[in-house]
Amino acid sequence: MEFQLQELGDNKFAFVGEQNGERLAEISWVQQGEVMVMDHTVVSDKLRGQGVAKKLLDRAAEYARENKYKMQAVCTYVVAAFDKSDAYDDVKQ
């Protein structure tokens, strides 16, 4: 599944995964200067157990690296992922 960057307004952005026009996965953040405040991750039950949330986070981390941003974990999924893995240490705030 490809994730598309969407601007949601008021400095809010998301990577979204859709199939047949249906939004099935999303990770969103509020951009505060050079910090992505990661506030929400949701994956449809149709995709549960396929590692989609991790793929979303990986794509967001890639975006942070490309733009030299840091990521602040607020969303419980991102908090847990940051705690479990050192793969995001370079982008963690």
C-alpha positions as CSV (number, residue, x, y, z in Angstrom):
1,M,0.0,0.0,0.0
2,E,1.3,3.4,-1.0
3,F,0.9,6.3,1.5
4,Q,0.0,9.7,0.2
5,L,1.0,12.9,2.1
6,Q,-2.0,15.1,2.7
7,E,-2.2,18.6,4.1
8,L,-5.2,18.7,6.5
9,G,-5.0,22.4,7.3
10,D,-3.9,24.4,10.4
11,N,-0.4,22.9,10.2
12,K,-1.8,19.3,10.3
13,F,-0.6,16.7,7.9
14,A,-1.0,12.9,7.4
15,F,0.2,10.0,5.5
16,V,-2.9,8.2,4.3
17,G,-3.4,4.8,2.8
18,E,-6.5,4.3,0.7
19,Q,-8.0,1.4,-1.4
20,N,-10.9,1.9,-3.7
21,G,-11.5,5.3,-2.4
22,E,-11.7,4.1,1.2
23,R,-9.3,5.5,3.8
24,L,-7.9,2.4,5.6
25,A,-4.8,3.8,7.4
26,E,-3.5,7.1,8.6
27,I,-0.8,8.6,10.7
28,S,-1.1,12.3,11.4
29,W,0.8,15.1,13.0
30,V,0.9,18.8,13.7
31,Q,3.9,20.5,12.3
32,Q,5.4,22.9,14.9
33,G,8.5,24.5,13.3
34,E,10.9,21.6,12.7
35,V,9.0,19.2,15.0
36,M,6.3,16.7,13.8
37,V,4.0,16.2,16.8
38,M,2.7,12.7,16.1
39,D,-0.8,12.7,17.4
40,H,-2.8,9.9,15.8
41,T,-2.4,6.5,14.1
42,V,-5.3,4.5,12.9
43,V,-5.5,1.3,10.8
44,S,-8.8,-0.3,9.6
45,D,-9.7,-3.7,11.0
46,K,-9.4,-4.9,7.4
47,L,-5.6,-4.4,7.6
48,R,-5.0,-5.3,11.2
49,G,-2.1,-7.7,11.8
50,Q,-0.3,-6.7,8.6
51,G,2.2,-4.3,10.0
52,V,0.5,-1.3,8.4
53,A,0.9,1.0,11.5
54,K,4.7,0.3,11.5
55,K,4.8,1.0,7.7
56,L,3.0,4.3,8.3
57,L,5.5,5.3,11.1
58,D,8.4,4.3,8.9
59,R,7.2,6.5,6.1
60,A,6.7,9.4,8.5
61,A,10.2,8.9,9.9
62,E,11.6,8.8,6.4
63,Y,9.8,12.1,5.7
64,A,11.2,13.6,8.9
65,R,14.7,12.5,7.8
66,E,14.3,14.0,4.3
67,N,13.3,17.3,5.8
68,K,15.6,17.3,8.8
69,Y,12.6,17.3,11.3
70,K,12.3,15.7,14.7
71,M,9.3,13.7,15.8
72,Q,7.6,14.1,19.2
73,A,5.6,11.1,20.2
74,V,2.1,11.9,21.6
75,C,0.1,9.0,19.9
76,T,0.2,5.9,22.1
77,Y,1.3,3.8,19.1
78,V,4.3,6.1,18.3
79,V,5.2,6.3,22.0
80,A,5.3,2.5,22.2
81,A,7.2,2.1,18.9
82,F,9.8,4.6,20.0
83,D,10.2,2.8,23.3
84,K,10.6,-0.6,21.6
85,S,13.0,0.3,18.9
86,D,16.2,2.3,18.4
87,A,15.4,2.6,14.7
88,Y,13.9,6.1,15.3
89,D,16.5,7.5,17.7
90,D,17.8,9.9,15.0
91,V,14.4,11.5,14.6
92,K,13.1,11.3,18.2
93,Q,12.7,14.5,20.1
